[in-house]
Amino acid sequence: MISTGEGAAAWPLLEDSLQTFRDLGLRRGEAQVLAYLAEKPREDGDLARAIELTLQSAKIAGEVDWAWWQSFSSTVPPSSNSSAGISMRPKITPLPRSTSR
């Protein structure tokens, strides 16, 4: 729904889903929903809240040994409605190739 421009309808459903996952103790679902919920404050320009939700998602993913989601959640890609992309990963510069063998 979010990717099709129906965010207004999606946010309440995501919030309900978050509570359901928490009630059922389903931590992976909780991690996913938190990352998706981070999209709204990011679109609204509340980057601090977007980062907070994203980091909560990554933390939970780490606690349940879900490395793939943890790495996914540790990056906030640029929004389609915003030119401000934020990466919480350090920039990795490749090492120069050695010419001696």
Backbone as CSV, one residue per row, in Angstrom:
resi,resn,N_x,N_y,N_z,CA_x,CA_y,CA_z,C_x,C_y,C_z
1,MET,0.822,-1.193,0.000,0.000,0.000,0.000,0.864,1.253,0.000
2,ILE,1.954,1.206,0.749,2.805,2.388,0.842,3.424,2.678,-0.517
3,SER,3.945,1.646,-1.179,4.624,1.847,-2.450,3.668,2.223,-3.571
4,THR,2.382,2.041,-3.369,1.409,2.406,-4.398,0.753,3.752,-4.106
5,GLY,1.302,4.485,-3.146,0.771,5.809,-2.846,-0.417,5.813,-1.901
6,GLU,-0.677,4.711,-1.251,-1.796,4.631,-0.319,-1.325,4.651,1.129
7,GLY,-0.331,5.481,1.398,0.251,5.549,2.725,-0.740,5.910,3.806
8,ALA,-1.657,6.820,3.502,-2.633,7.242,4.517,-3.439,6.055,5.037
9,ALA,-3.750,5.119,4.168,-4.493,3.932,4.595,-3.577,2.909,5.251
10,ALA,-2.296,2.922,4.871,-1.358,1.912,5.374,-0.914,2.171,6.807
11,TRP,-0.699,3.431,7.192,-0.122,3.713,8.513,-0.945,3.139,9.671
12,PRO,-2.261,3.334,9.703,-3.024,2.733,10.827,-2.940,1.204,10.834
13,LEU,-2.895,0.600,9.655,-2.786,-0.861,9.585,-1.424,-1.322,10.102
14,LEU,-0.375,-0.571,9.771,0.948,-0.908,10.276,1.012,-0.769,11.789
15,GLU,0.407,0.287,12.319,0.402,0.474,13.779,-0.342,-0.660,14.471
16,ASP,-1.467,-1.081,13.885,-2.196,-2.226,14.436,-1.350,-3.499,14.363
17,SER,-0.659,-3.670,13.246,0.192,-4.846,13.075,1.313,-4.865,14.100
18,LEU,1.892,-3.694,14.370,2.959,-3.619,15.363,2.460,-4.111,16.713
19,GLN,1.287,-3.653,17.109,0.735,-4.082,18.401,0.445,-5.582,18.409
20,THR,-0.066,-6.092,17.306,-0.360,-7.525,17.210,0.921,-8.349,17.327
21,PHE,1.964,-7.953,16.593,3.234,-8.680,16.681,3.786,-8.635,18.099
22,ARG,3.678,-7.476,18.749,4.160,-7.364,20.135,3.353,-8.250,21.069
23,ASP,2.023,-8.239,20.900,1.160,-9.066,21.753,1.476,-10.555,21.602
24,LEU,1.808,-10.960,20.384,2.090,-12.366,20.104,3.553,-12.736,20.332
25,GLY,4.378,-11.740,20.623,5.798,-12.002,20.846,6.560,-12.346,19.578
26,LEU,6.068,-11.888,18.438,6.707,-12.170,17.158,7.676,-11.037,16.834
27,ARG,8.915,-11.212,17.254,9.912,-10.141,17.177,10.304,-9.795,15.739
28,ARG,10.360,-10.783,14.857,10.699,-10.474,13.458,9.637,-9.578,12.822
29,GLY,8.392,-9.874,13.087,7.320,-9.023,12.562,7.399,-7.624,13.129
30,GLU,7.712,-7.542,14.420,7.871,-6.238,15.070,8.994,-5.447,14.407
31,ALA,10.112,-6.114,14.132,11.242,-5.438,13.487,10.858,-4.919,12.102
32,GLN,10.148,-5.742,11.341,9.742,-5.325,10.002,8.817,-4.111,10.052
33,VAL,7.821,-4.182,10.888,6.848,-3.094,10.953,7.508,-1.791,11.406
34,LEU,8.415,-1.867,12.364,9.101,-0.654,12.811,9.850,0.009,11.663
35,ALA,10.509,-0.795,10.834,11.229,-0.229,9.686,10.252,0.416,8.705
36,TYR,9.119,-0.241,8.470,8.124,0.346,7.565,7.514,1.617,8.152
37,LEU,7.282,1.617,9.459,6.718,2.806,10.107,7.681,3.990,10.053
38,ALA,8.968,3.733,9.910,9.955,4.815,9.825,9.782,5.642,8.553
39,GLU,9.114,5.090,7.574,8.924,5.798,6.297,8.110,7.084,6.466
40,LYS,7.068,7.049,7.287,6.200,8.233,7.420,6.931,9.430,8.019
41,PRO,7.587,9.283,9.176,8.293,10.463,9.688,9.400,10.929,8.742
42,ARG,9.998,10.005,8.021,11.028,10.413,7.060,10.410,11.259,5.955
43,GLU,9.272,10.823,5.437,8.584,11.602,4.406,8.143,12.963,4.932
44,ASP,7.791,13.003,6.224,7.344,14.255,6.846,8.504,15.146,7.279
45,GLY,9.732,14.675,7.088,10.901,15.463,7.458,11.354,15.302,8.896
46,ASP,10.735,14.373,9.640,11.137,14.126,11.029,12.195,13.025,11.024
47,LEU,13.396,13.398,10.612,14.446,12.407,10.435,14.878,11.771,11.746
48,ALA,14.827,12.525,12.831,15.197,11.954,14.135,14.273,10.788,14.486
49,ARG,12.977,10.950,14.286,12.018,9.875,14.586,12.204,8.705,13.618
50,ALA,12.447,8.998,12.354,12.670,7.937,11.372,13.890,7.108,11.753
51,ILE,14.954,7.776,12.159,16.167,7.067,12.573,15.904,6.255,13.838
52,GLU,15.173,6.835,14.776,14.847,6.123,16.018,14.110,4.813,15.723
53,LEU,13.088,4.868,14.884,12.323,3.660,14.546,13.187,2.652,13.796
54,THR,14.005,3.143,12.891,14.864,2.265,12.108,15.876,1.561,13.003
55,LEU,16.452,2.297,13.942,17.412,1.683,14.855,16.741,0.680,15.796
56,GLN,15.497,0.955,16.202,14.754,-0.026,17.011,14.588,-1.314,16.216
57,SER,14.259,-1.173,14.930,14.092,-2.335,14.069,15.388,-3.129,13.978
58,ALA,16.497,-2.432,13.748,17.795,-3.104,13.635,18.180,-3.786,14.948
59,LYS,17.888,-3.139,16.067,18.220,-3.717,17.376,17.460,-5.026,17.600
60,ILE,16.170,-5.014,17.309,15.369,-6.235,17.479,15.870,-7.320,16.542
61,ALA,16.178,-6.964,15.303,16.698,-7.947,14.346,17.981,-8.582,14.882
62,GLY,18.834,-7.780,15.501,20.055,-8.315,16.096,19.766,-9.250,17.251
63,GLU,18.752,-8.902,18.051,18.400,-9.730,19.210,17.866,-11.104,18.807
64,VAL,17.259,-11.195,17.626,16.714,-12.484,17.173,17.597,-13.126,16.092
65,ASP,18.845,-12.640,15.999,19.818,-13.177,15.041,19.319,-13.158,13.602
66,TRP,18.705,-12.071,13.225,18.207,-11.897,11.863,19.105,-10.879,11.175
67,ALA,20.295,-11.331,10.830,21.338,-10.440,10.318,20.909,-9.718,9.052
68,TRP,20.204,-10.406,8.152,19.798,-9.758,6.908,18.936,-8.534,7.210
69,TRP,17.936,-8.679,8.045,17.059,-7.541,8.345,17.803,-6.472,9.138
70,GLN,18.702,-6.905,9.990,19.490,-5.943,10.758,20.301,-5.064,9.810
71,SER,20.901,-5.651,8.793,21.674,-4.847,7.846,20.748,-3.983,7.004
72,PHE,19.586,-4.499,6.634,18.603,-3.727,5.875,18.117,-2.538,6.701
73,SER,17.864,-2.771,7.972,17.314,-1.731,8.837,18.345,-0.710,9.280
74,SER,19.613,-0.989,9.064,20.616,-0.031,9.510,20.932,1.010,8.445
75,THR,20.135,1.024,7.372,20.277,2.035,6.328,18.918,2.662,6.079
76,VAL,18.891,3.970,6.026,17.666,4.678,5.680,17.849,5.203,4.272
77,PRO,17.238,4.542,3.264,17.420,5.003,1.889,16.663,6.305,1.649
78,PRO,17.033,7.026,0.592,16.296,8.258,0.303,14.851,7.960,-0.033
79,SER,13.964,8.810,0.410,12.545,8.673,0.126,12.273,9.153,-1.284
80,SER,11.257,8.598,-1.902,10.881,9.063,-3.231,10.365,10.498,-3.182
81,ASN,9.936,10.947,-2.005,9.416,12.303,-1.855,10.446,13.261,-1.271
82,SER,11.657,12.790,-1.071,12.654,13.613,-0.410,14.006,13.402,-1.059
83,SER,14.781,14.444,-1.124,16.122,14.310,-1.670,17.125,14.034,-0.563
84,ALA,16.666,13.981,0.681,17.574,13.797,1.817,17.681,12.331,2.173
85,GLY,18.694,11.650,1.644,18.930,10.260,2.013,19.936,10.222,3.139
86,ILE,19.715,9.362,4.091,20.619,9.259,5.223,21.061,7.815,5.320
87,SER,22.346,7.607,5.381,22.867,6.272,5.601,23.518,6.247,6.973
88,MET,23.150,5.271,7.766,23.755,5.139,9.083,24.944,4.194,9.026
89,ARG,25.272,3.686,7.849,26.446,2.849,7.683,27.634,3.741,7.346
90,PRO,28.802,3.365,7.807,29.973,4.147,7.413,30.261,3.952,5.934
91,LYS,30.786,4.974,5.315,31.172,4.850,3.916,32.424,3.993,3.864
92,ILE,32.415,2.985,3.022,33.545,2.080,2.917,34.304,2.426,1.651
93,THR,35.556,2.750,1.836,36.413,3.083,0.703,37.277,1.875,0.407
94,PRO,37.251,1.400,-0.851,38.063,0.228,-1.167,39.551,0.547,-1.011
95,LEU,40.294,-0.455,-0.587,41.737,-0.304,-0.485,42.347,-0.329,-1.876
96,PRO,43.419,0.415,-2.066,44.071,0.366,-3.389,44.651,-1.025,-3.624
97,ARG,44.644,-1.428,-4.867,45.196,-2.740,-5.208,46.713,-2.684,-5.134
98,SER,47.249,-3.742,-4.616,48.697,-3.843,-4.522,49.259,-4.218,-5.880
99,THR,50.339,-3.552,-6.284,50.950,-3.867,-7.568,52.063,-4.910,-7.426
100,SER,52.511,-5.153,-6.199,53.558,-6.159,-5.992,52.951,-7.524,-5.765
101,ARG,53.578,-8.520,-6.331,53.096,-9.891,-6.168,54.201,-10.783,-5.773
